[in-house]
Amino acid sequence: MVDATHAQFESAVQEKMPAGVRTGTQKSLLLAALIFSLLAFVAGLISVLSKSELAINPISSLVLLLAAAATWQRQALSHWLYAGVYLIATTIAVVLVLHHLEIMQSTSFADTAIMASLSKSGYWLTVVAAWLMAWLAVEHLSAVNSLSRITNRVLSFIIPLVFGVWLLLLWEFITSGAGVPQVLLPSPSLIAERFSNSIPILVADFKQTFLKAVLIGYAIGCSAGFVVAILIDRSPFLQRGLLPIGNLVSALPIVGVAPIMVMWFGFDWPSKAAVVIVMTFFPMLVNTISGLAAASSMQHDLMKTYAAGYWQTLFKMRLPQALPFIFNALKINSTLALIGAIVAEFFGTPIVGMGFRISTEVGRMNVDMVWAEIAVAAMAGSLFYALLALIERMCTFWHPSMRT
């Protein structure tokens, strides 16, 4: 009975909101993609007919043009079909453009006179048309209105994936197509090549910075902040005395604390873990205190009617209420810890570590290695944050913020 009612409701929603209706933004993007792909095809075709050695293959713009023209007058298609057509067209065009860039690696792509005319125009018009069509695909995916939880989860994965991939593609197209010096901004392909050739170095730096300094300092700093918050909540004297000191500690600049910790604890990872402890202590302290004060007076009165003592009230009512605040501090500290450890390594470290590698490779003008280290730090921080968010969802499933 419930399944039948759910199916009737979903069909009623789909009848009220037609799947293929385009918004004004989608119509504007489709028109722009149509115009740019047409101009790119004309420019590429003329370059090929003029036998230019640097002419871009007009098939890439032709695919985009056919996809835009085929869906221009069709209004009854689903958003899924629209997005699928546009993504397939952009994938084919991107593959052809990347192949064109590989051919041009041995030629001065941005400074050649031929490429400065129609060939160069065809390249940039094709890139813009493909980007507009990918944007249009994301718009249609965002317009999908489904009551299925699995479908919504798939969409929440596909849309950021397409957006992130296109950020990297635009980065590649701009740096390679405009001839940006690699010292200023290396292309993602060069960064990926350096990444694959430097895996042993990157793994050693990851172990030194993340597995030692970050995780150990994070665990000690968050635990200390949590325990001190319980003590402050228990003692009004500590609440009046320690909180102002905590405010003072949180305002200390990391560039001033790091050299002092190096002098105290040496050049190895303990000094970096000490910096992480200082950075993560106060956010956990403040958020835990705020979470312990989140319970209402009615909830406190209810626990008093059960003759519950302080510790019973703390563990059975106040700490569960404070879990969203505590996890908020844990997620904030996951990024602060990594930043603090990397910056602390700038002020003295052994010949290993993310911060050490970044500072030394910048001096050697090996910017691609710097970006490889940044990529490792970004991936580690993102996965750490995602793990905490997953644990938060498992522990606070009852909270209203987790029901969406």
Secondary structure, 3 states (H helix, E strand, C coil): CHHHHHHHHHHHHHHHCCCCCCCHHHHHHHHHHHHHHHHHHHHHHHHHHCCCCCCCCHHHHHHHHHHHHHCCCCCCCCHHHHHHHHHHHHHHHHHHHHHHHHHHHHCCCCCCCCHHHHHHHHHHHHHHHHHHHHHHHHHHHHCCCCCCHHHHHHHHHHHHHHHHHHHHHHHHHHHHHCCCCCCCCCCHHHHHHHHHHCHHHHHHHHHHHHHHHHHHHHHHHHHHHHHHHHHHHHCHHHHHHHHHHHHHHHCCCHHHHHHHHHHHHCCCHHHHHHHHHHHHHHHHHHHHHHHHCCCCHHHHHHHHHCCCCHHHHHHHHHHHHHHHHHHHHHHHHHHHHHHHHHHHHHHCCCCCCHHHHHHHHHHCCCHHHHHHHHHHHHHHHHHHHHHHHHHHHHHCCCCHHHCC
